[in-house]
Amino acid sequence: MTTAAPHAHGIHFGRRDVQNVAMGAGAIVLLVGILGFIPGITTNYGELLFLGPDSHAMFLGLFQVSMLLNIVQLVIGAVGLTMARTWTGARSFLLWFGVLYVVFGIYGFAVGTASPANILSFNIPDNWAHAVLGLAMMACSWLFTRHLAADEAGGTGGTEEMRRG
């Protein structure tokens, strides 16, 4: 005999999967923004500048950071946690901030690491991380909501609990 647990239908602690993913993404990005200001976790901390390619501080010894990039990460993380309150907000956060991270990756590759246009202090690992994170966020926005839009429109069945949101 098997019974379906409440989480078997995409609802965890009163939240949908897409909300949980958005909360996780927002929390991780917020944490990265905070840790970017902590010496030891960020090596070469004395070389942390507000912006530009001359900031040689390295988050986890791999990702070049600046104060402005850390602040941007803090803001994105806070927005993600706020938007995750609803499934539509969570979907929008994952989609549009995913697009922003892909743009960050493309921008970083396009301007190069030594260019004065590299105001957020991106290096090659940053560019790859931003591109992959952005694509993953965009994929999650679709994967975890493709059935919800149809349910909201009254299309594919779903439980009454799912339709209420």
C-alpha positions in Angstrom: 0.0 0.0 0.0 1.4 3.4 -0.9 0.1 6.8 -0.3 1.2 10.1 -1.9 2.8 12.5 0.5 1.9 16.1 0.1 5.3 16.9 -1.5 4.6 14.3 -4.2 2.5 16.8 -6.0 5.0 19.6 -6.1 4.0 21.3 -2.8 6.5 21.5 0.1 5.7 23.3 3.3 2.9 25.2 1.5 5.2 26.2 -1.3 5.5 25.0 -4.9 8.8 23.5 -6.2 9.5 26.6 -8.3 9.2 28.7 -5.1 11.7 26.4 -3.3 14.1 26.6 -6.2 13.9 30.4 -6.3 14.3 30.6 -2.6 17.4 28.4 -2.8 18.9 30.4 -5.7 18.2 33.6 -3.9 19.7 32.4 -0.7 22.8 31.1 -2.4 23.4 34.3 -4.4 22.8 36.4 -1.2 25.3 34.2 0.7 27.8 34.7 -2.1 27.4 38.4 -1.8 27.9 38.3 1.9 30.9 36.0 1.8 32.5 38.2 -0.9 33.1 40.7 1.9 34.7 38.3 4.3 38.6 38.1 4.3 39.9 34.6 4.1 36.9 33.4 2.1 37.9 36.2 -0.3 41.6 36.0 -0.9 43.7 39.1 -1.7 41.1 41.0 0.3 43.3 44.1 0.5 42.9 44.4 -3.3 39.1 44.5 -3.2 38.1 47.7 -5.0 34.7 49.2 -5.5 34.6 48.4 -9.3 36.8 47.8 -12.3 39.2 45.2 -13.6 41.9 46.3 -11.1 40.1 44.7 -8.2 42.1 41.5 -7.7 40.2 40.0 -4.7 39.2 36.4 -5.4 36.2 34.8 -3.9 37.2 31.2 -2.9 40.5 31.9 -4.6 38.8 31.5 -8.0 36.2 34.1 -8.8 37.3 37.8 -9.2 35.1 40.1 -7.2 34.6 43.8 -6.5 32.5 45.6 -4.0 30.0 46.5 -6.7 29.7 42.8 -7.8 29.1 41.8 -4.2 26.4 44.4 -3.8 24.8 43.3 -7.0 24.7 39.7 -5.7 23.2 40.9 -2.4 20.4 42.7 -4.2 19.7 39.9 -6.6 19.6 37.4 -3.7 17.2 39.6 -1.7 15.0 40.1 -4.7 14.9 36.3 -5.3 13.9 35.6 -1.7 11.1 38.3 -2.0 9.8 37.2 -5.3 9.7 33.5 -4.2 6.7 34.3 -2.1 4.4 33.4 -5.0 4.9 30.8 -7.8 4.5 33.5 -10.5 7.1 35.7 -8.8 9.4 32.8 -8.4 9.1 31.9 -12.1 9.7 35.5 -13.1 12.8 35.7 -10.8 14.3 32.5 -12.2 13.5 33.5 -15.8 14.6 37.2 -15.9 17.5 37.0 -13.5 18.6 33.9 -15.3 18.6 36.0 -18.5 20.6 38.7 -16.6 23.2 36.1 -15.5 23.5 34.9 -19.1 24.0 38.5 -20.2 26.7 38.9 -17.4 28.5 35.8 -18.8 28.3 37.1 -22.4 29.3 40.6 -21.4 32.3 39.3 -19.4 33.5 37.2 -22.4 32.9 40.1 -24.8 34.8 42.8 -22.9 37.6 40.7 -21.6 39.2 40.7 -18.1 41.5 43.7 -18.5 39.1 46.1 -20.2 38.1 49.3 -18.4 34.5 48.2 -19.5 34.8 45.3 -17.1 33.3 47.4 -14.2 32.0 44.4 -12.2 35.5 42.7 -12.2 34.6 39.5 -14.1 37.2 36.9 -14.8 36.9 33.8 -17.0 35.6 31.5 -14.2 33.0 34.2 -13.3 31.8 34.3 -16.9 31.3 30.6 -17.1 29.6 30.5 -13.7 27.3 33.3 -14.6 26.4 31.7 -18.0 25.8 28.3 -16.4 23.8 29.7 -13.5 21.7 31.8 -15.8 20.9 28.8 -18.1 20.0 26.7 -15.1 17.8 29.3 -13.6 16.0 29.8 -16.9 15.5 26.0 -17.3 14.1 25.8 -13.8 11.7 28.6 -14.5 10.2 26.4 -17.2 10.6 22.9 -15.8 9.0 23.7 -12.5 6.1 25.7 -13.9 5.1 24.2 -17.2 2.2 22.4 -15.6 1.1 25.3 -13.4 0.1 27.7 -16.1 -2.2 25.1 -17.7 -3.7 24.3 -14.2 -4.3 28.0 -13.6 -6.1 28.3 -17.0 -8.2 25.3 -16.0 -6.7 23.1 -18.6 -5.0 19.9 -17.5 -6.8 18.9 -14.3 -4.6 19.2 -11.3 -5.9 19.3 -7.8 -8.0 22.1 -6.4 -5.2 22.7 -3.9 -2.8 23.3 -6.8 -5.1 25.7 -8.6 -5.5 27.8 -5.4 -1.8 28.5 -5.4 
